[in-house]
Amino acid sequence: MSLSADLAAALRGDAQADRVVPPTGFTVSLTVFTAGAMAFLAVFAMALSLATGRLADRWGSELARSATVRISAPAGQTEAQVQAAVRVLQTTPGVASVRVLDEAEQRALLEPWFGPDLPIEALPVPRMIDVVEEGRGYDAEGLRLRLAAEAPGAVLDDHTRWRRPLIQAAGRLRALGVVSAVLIACATAAMITLAANAALAANAQVIGVLRLVGARDNYIARAFVRRFTLRALTGAAAGTVLGMAAVALLPRASAEGGFLTGLGFQGWHWLWPLIIPPIAAVVAFWATRIAAFRSLRELM
C-alpha cells in the first residue's frame, strides 16, 4: 500500500482497529493541546513574517523612486543655490518631478523629534528638495558632479543607505519565519511521538493479544496513525482559528502607529493559515507512523 493510500486509510478509519487506541487519557489531551498551541504560534509567525516583508517592500519601493537634495550654504547664498540645484534637476534625464519643501513641511518632518514649536526660521536647517525619478532613473554620480559644480552646498541622498538595510532585514525575517515554522513542526512531531509511544506502551497487552489472533503490525499501526492524525488535525484547526481571531484583533495599519500597526494579514494572505491544519496532520501522520512501527518492533 502506498503512503498516500495509507494516509487516506488512516483518515477513513476502521471501527475495529480504533478499539486498540484508548479514546481518552492524557495522550489525547497532550496531542490536541500540542497541535493547537503550535498552530496558534505558527499563525503569528506567519503573520509577522508576511507583514514585515510587506512593510519592507513598501518602504523599499517608495525609497527606490525618490531622492532628496539637501542644500547647506552660507547666509545669503541659500536661495541662489536652491534655484541652481532646481535648474540642474529639471534638466536631468530620468527626473520626473522636483519640489522644494517649504518651512511648514520641514517643520512637520522635524516635529516628531523636536516638538511642534520648533523655531525653524531661527535655526540653520538645510533646505530640502524632493526628487522623484521616472523610467530607468537618473545617473546618480553624474548628477552629484553637476550639483557640485552648480550648487556647491547641495548633497544628493538617493536613499541607498536606507533601502539596503530594509531589503536585508526583510530577507532575514522571512528566513526567520521559515526557521520558526520548521522548529514548530519538529516540536509538534516530537510531542506527538511521545504521546504515541506512551499509548503503545500502555496497550502492550492488547497488542500482544491482537497478534495472537492474526493481526498484522500494519493493521495495528494504522489504528494509532489514524487516531493521532485526527487528533492533531482537530487541535491544529482549533489553534488556527484562535490564532486568526487574535491576529484580526491586532491594530490596523495607520500612519500614527507606524510599523507597530498593520502586523496582521491583508487580502488573500488570510488564506495562508488554512494550510497549517493539513500540514499538522501530515506531520502527525509521519511521526505516529514511524513511532508505531518502531515500538511494535520493540514489543515483539
ZAPA-17490 format. One line per field, with one value per residue (C-alpha): residue in three letters; x, y, z. Coordinates in nm, 2 decimals, always signed. Layout:
BEGIN
aa <- ala, ...
c1 <- X, ...
c2 <- Y, ...
c3 <- Z, ...
This chain:
BEGIN
aa <- met, ser, leu, ser, ala, asp, leu, ala, ala, ala, leu, arg, gly, asp, ala, gln, ala, asp, arg, val, val, pro, pro, thr, gly, phe, thr, val, ser, leu, thr, val, phe, thr, ala, gly, ala, met, ala, phe, leu, ala, val, phe, ala, met, ala, leu, ser, leu, ala, thr, gly, arg, leu, ala, asp, arg, trp, gly, ser, glu, leu, ala, arg, ser, ala, thr, val, arg, ile, ser, ala, pro, ala, gly, gln, thr, glu, ala, gln, val, gln, ala, ala, val, arg, val, leu, gln, thr, thr, pro, gly, val, ala, ser, val, arg, val, leu, asp, glu, ala, glu, gln, arg, ala, leu, leu, glu, pro, trp, phe, gly, pro, asp, leu, pro, ile, glu, ala, leu, pro, val, pro, arg, met, ile, asp, val, val, glu, glu, gly, arg, gly, tyr, asp, ala, glu, gly, leu, arg, leu, arg, leu, ala, ala, glu, ala, pro, gly, ala, val, leu, asp, asp, his, thr, arg, trp, arg, arg, pro, leu, ile, gln, ala, ala, gly, arg, leu, arg, ala, leu, gly, val, val, ser, ala, val, leu, ile, ala, cys, ala, thr, ala, ala, met, ile, thr, leu, ala, ala, asn, ala, ala, leu, ala, ala, asn, ala, gln, val, ile, gly, val, leu, arg, leu, val, gly, ala, arg, asp, asn, tyr, ile, ala, arg, ala, phe, val, arg, arg, phe, thr, leu, arg, ala, leu, thr, gly, ala, ala, ala, gly, thr, val, leu, gly, met, ala, ala, val, ala, leu, leu, pro, arg, ala, ser, ala, glu, gly, gly, phe, leu, thr, gly, leu, gly, phe, gln, gly, trp, his, trp, leu, trp, pro, leu, ile, ile, pro, pro, ile, ala, ala, val, val, ala, phe, trp, ala, thr, arg, ile, ala, ala, phe, arg, ser, leu, arg, glu, leu, met
c1 <- +0.00, +0.14, +0.19, -0.10, -0.32, -0.20, -0.29, -0.63, -0.69, -0.57, -0.83, -1.10, -1.07, -1.16, -1.41, -1.25, -0.89, -0.99, -1.05, -0.68, -0.62, -0.77, -1.01, -0.94, -0.65, -0.36, -0.23, -0.55, -0.51, -0.14, -0.18, -0.47, -0.31, +0.03, -0.12, -0.34, -0.07, +0.18, -0.08, -0.15, +0.22, +0.25, -0.03, +0.15, +0.49, +0.33, +0.15, +0.47, +0.68, +0.43, +0.36, +0.73, +0.81, +0.52, +0.63, +0.99, +0.88, +0.66, +0.93, +1.19, +0.98, +0.90, +1.26, +1.37, +1.17, +1.26, +1.57, +1.65, +1.88, +2.00, +2.12, +2.36, +2.50, +2.62, +2.37, +2.26, +2.36, +2.10, +1.82, +2.05, +2.19, +1.84, +1.74, +2.06, +2.00, +1.64, +1.76, +2.01, +1.75, +1.49, +1.73, +1.85, +1.72, +1.53, +1.40, +1.02, +0.95, +1.13, +0.97, +1.13, +1.00, +0.86, +0.91, +0.58, +0.68, +1.03, +0.88, +0.65, +0.94, +1.13, +0.83, +0.85, +1.20, +1.19, +0.82, +0.56, +0.71, +1.04, +1.16, +1.28, +1.34, +1.60, +1.79, +2.05, +1.83, +1.93, +1.68, +1.53, +1.44, +1.22, +1.32, +1.10, +1.26, +1.10, +1.17, +1.51, +1.61, +1.90, +2.27, +2.34, +2.71, +2.68, +2.41, +2.63, +2.91, +2.67, +2.53, +2.89, +2.97, +2.64, +2.55, +2.84, +2.63, +2.40, +2.42, +2.22, +2.08, +1.94, +1.83, +2.05, +2.18, +1.83, +1.70, +1.97, +1.92, +1.55, +1.59, +1.84, +1.61, +1.31, +1.52, +1.64, +1.29, +1.15, +1.42, +1.35, +0.98, +1.08, +1.31, +1.03, +0.79, +1.04, +1.10, +0.73, +0.68, +0.97, +0.83, +0.49, +0.64, +0.84, +0.54, +0.31, +0.58, +0.60, +0.22, +0.21, +0.49, +0.30, -0.02, +0.16, +0.33, +0.00, -0.16, +0.12, -0.10, -0.38, -0.13, +0.00, -0.35, -0.42, -0.10, -0.21, -0.53, -0.35, -0.35, -0.06, +0.16, +0.04, -0.32, -0.23, -0.01, -0.29, -0.52, -0.27, -0.18, -0.55, -0.63, -0.33, -0.36, -0.72, -0.63, -0.35, -0.58, -0.86, -0.62, -0.44, -0.77, -0.88, -0.54, -0.55, -0.90, -0.80, -0.47, -0.66, -0.91, -0.62, -0.45, -0.77, -0.79, -0.45, -0.45, -0.49, -0.23, -0.22, +0.03, +0.02, +0.12, +0.40, +0.54, +0.38, +0.04, -0.08, +0.10, -0.18, -0.28, -0.41, -0.62, -0.56, -0.29, -0.57, -0.58, -0.22, -0.31, -0.55, -0.26, -0.15, -0.40, -0.32, +0.05, +0.00, -0.20, +0.08, +0.34, +0.14, +0.09, +0.46, +0.56, +0.30, +0.38, +0.75, +0.69, +0.43, +0.64, +0.95, +0.76, +0.59, +0.93, +1.04, +0.73, +0.80
c2 <- +0.00, +0.34, +0.62, +0.82, +0.52, +0.48, +0.84, +0.80, +0.48, +0.65, +0.93, +0.69, +0.47, +0.13, +0.08, -0.25, -0.11, +0.20, -0.01, -0.06, +0.30, +0.45, +0.73, +0.92, +0.98, +1.22, +1.13, +1.27, +1.60, +1.62, +1.56, +1.81, +2.07, +2.05, +2.07, +2.36, +2.56, +2.50, +2.60, +2.92, +3.01, +2.93, +3.17, +3.45, +3.36, +3.36, +3.69, +3.86, +3.73, +3.84, +4.18, +4.26, +4.16, +4.37, +4.67, +4.64, +4.60, +4.91, +5.12, +4.99, +5.07, +5.42, +5.50, +5.35, +5.60, +5.91, +6.11, +6.42, +6.71, +6.89, +7.25, +7.38, +7.72, +8.04, +8.30, +8.49, +8.21, +7.95, +8.07, +8.11, +7.76, +7.62, +7.77, +7.65, +7.29, +7.30, +7.40, +7.12, +6.86, +6.98, +6.93, +6.58, +6.29, +6.04, +6.30, +6.31, +6.60, +6.84, +7.01, +7.24, +7.18, +7.49, +7.57, +7.41, +7.08, +7.08, +7.17, +6.87, +6.64, +6.76, +6.78, +6.41, +6.48, +6.84, +6.91, +7.13, +7.47, +7.44, +7.79, +7.66, +8.01, +8.08, +7.76, +7.67, +7.40, +7.29, +7.35, +7.02, +6.94, +6.63, +6.44, +6.17, +5.97, +5.81, +5.53, +5.38, +5.66, +5.90, +5.88, +5.95, +6.00, +6.23, +6.43, +6.47, +6.61, +6.86, +6.97, +7.01, +7.25, +7.45, +7.44, +7.35, +7.32, +7.06, +6.70, +6.42, +6.14, +5.87, +5.67, +5.37, +5.35, +5.33, +5.09, +4.83, +4.75, +4.72, +4.47, +4.27, +4.29, +4.16, +3.87, +3.77, +3.80, +3.58, +3.33, +3.35, +3.28, +2.96, +2.85, +2.91, +2.70, +2.42, +2.43, +2.43, +2.13, +1.95, +2.03, +1.90, +1.58, +1.53, +1.57, +1.35, +1.08, +1.09, +1.06, +0.77, +0.58, +0.62, +0.49, +0.20, +0.11, +0.13, -0.11, -0.36, -0.64, -0.56, -0.55, -0.89, -1.04, -0.89, -1.05, -1.39, -1.37, -1.29, -0.91, -0.77, -0.48, -0.26, -0.31, -0.22, +0.08, +0.22, +0.25, +0.46, +0.66, +0.75, +0.84, +1.06, +1.22, +1.32, +1.45, +1.67, +1.79, +1.88, +2.06, +2.24, +2.35, +2.50, +2.66, +2.81, +2.96, +3.11, +3.24, +3.41, +3.56, +3.70, +3.84, +4.00, +4.19, +4.35, +4.72, +4.80, +4.98, +5.36, +5.64, +5.73, +5.38, +5.33, +4.98, +4.88, +4.85, +4.65, +4.34, +4.11, +3.95, +4.15, +4.04, +3.69, +3.64, +3.54, +3.21, +3.12, +3.00, +2.75, +2.53, +2.49, +2.21, +1.99, +2.03, +1.94, +1.63, +1.52, +1.58, +1.38, +1.10, +1.06, +1.10, +0.84, +0.60, +0.60, +0.57, +0.30, +0.07, +0.12, +0.05, -0.26, -0.40, -0.35, -0.52, -0.84
c3 <- +0.00, -0.10, +0.16, +0.00, +0.04, +0.40, +0.47, +0.32, +0.51, +0.83, +0.79, +0.68, +0.98, +1.10, +1.38, +1.49, +1.47, +1.66, +1.97, +2.00, +2.08, +2.40, +2.31, +2.63, +2.86, +2.88, +2.53, +2.39, +2.58, +2.50, +2.13, +2.09, +2.31, +2.14, +1.79, +1.89, +2.06, +1.78, +1.52, +1.72, +1.72, +1.36, +1.27, +1.45, +1.30, +0.95, +1.01, +1.14, +0.85, +0.59, +0.75, +0.79, +0.44, +0.31, +0.51, +0.40, +0.03, +0.06, +0.22, -0.02, -0.33, -0.20, -0.13, -0.46, -0.66, -0.46, -0.36, -0.16, -0.23, +0.09, +0.05, +0.32, +0.22, +0.39, +0.48, +0.17, -0.08, +0.02, -0.22, -0.51, -0.46, -0.43, -0.76, -0.92, -0.79, -0.92, -1.26, -1.27, -1.15, -1.40, -1.69, -1.57, -1.77, -1.55, -1.31, -1.31, -1.07, -0.84, -0.54, -0.28, +0.06, +0.24, +0.61, +0.71, +0.55, +0.71, +1.05, +1.01, +0.94, +1.25, +1.48, +1.60, +1.73, +1.84, +1.91, +1.74, +1.85, +1.68, +1.56, +1.23, +1.08, +1.36, +1.31, +1.04, +0.90, +0.54, +0.26, +0.12, -0.24, -0.30, -0.62, -0.79, -1.07, -1.37, -1.61, -1.55, -1.32, -1.34, -1.33, -0.96, -0.99, -1.29, -1.10, -0.80, -1.02, -1.18, -0.85, -0.71, -1.00, -1.00, -0.63, -0.40, -0.09, -0.25, -0.13, -0.31, -0.10, -0.32, -0.01, -0.10, +0.26, +0.38, +0.12, +0.15, +0.53, +0.47, +0.20, +0.41, +0.71, +0.51, +0.38, +0.72, +0.87, +0.60, +0.67, +1.04, +0.96, +0.77, +1.06, +1.31, +1.10, +1.08, +1.46, +1.53, +1.30, +1.47, +1.82, +1.72, +1.58, +1.90, +2.13, +1.91, +1.90, +2.29, +2.31, +2.06, +2.24, +2.57, +2.41, +2.25, +2.58, +2.77, +2.52, +2.50, +2.63, +2.39, +2.10, +2.21, +2.20, +1.86, +1.73, +1.87, +1.67, +1.35, +1.34, +1.14, +1.25, +0.96, +1.08, +1.44, +1.34, +1.12, +1.41, +1.60, +1.30, +1.23, +1.58, +1.64, +1.29, +1.35, +1.70, +1.55, +1.27, +1.52, +1.76, +1.48, +1.33, +1.66, +1.72, +1.37, +1.42, +1.75, +1.60, +1.31, +1.55, +1.77, +1.46, +1.35, +1.68, +1.63, +1.55, +1.18, +0.98, +1.04, +0.98, +1.35, +1.46, +1.21, +1.18, +1.51, +1.34, +1.04, +1.15, +1.06, +0.72, +0.43, +0.13, +0.01, +0.27, +0.51, +0.31, +0.41, +0.77, +0.62, +0.52, +0.89, +0.99, +0.68, +0.75, +1.11, +1.01, +0.77, +1.05, +1.29, +1.03, +0.98, +1.34, +1.46, +1.17, +1.25, +1.63, +1.59, +1.37, +1.59, +1.91, +1.75, +1.66, +2.02, +2.15, +1.95
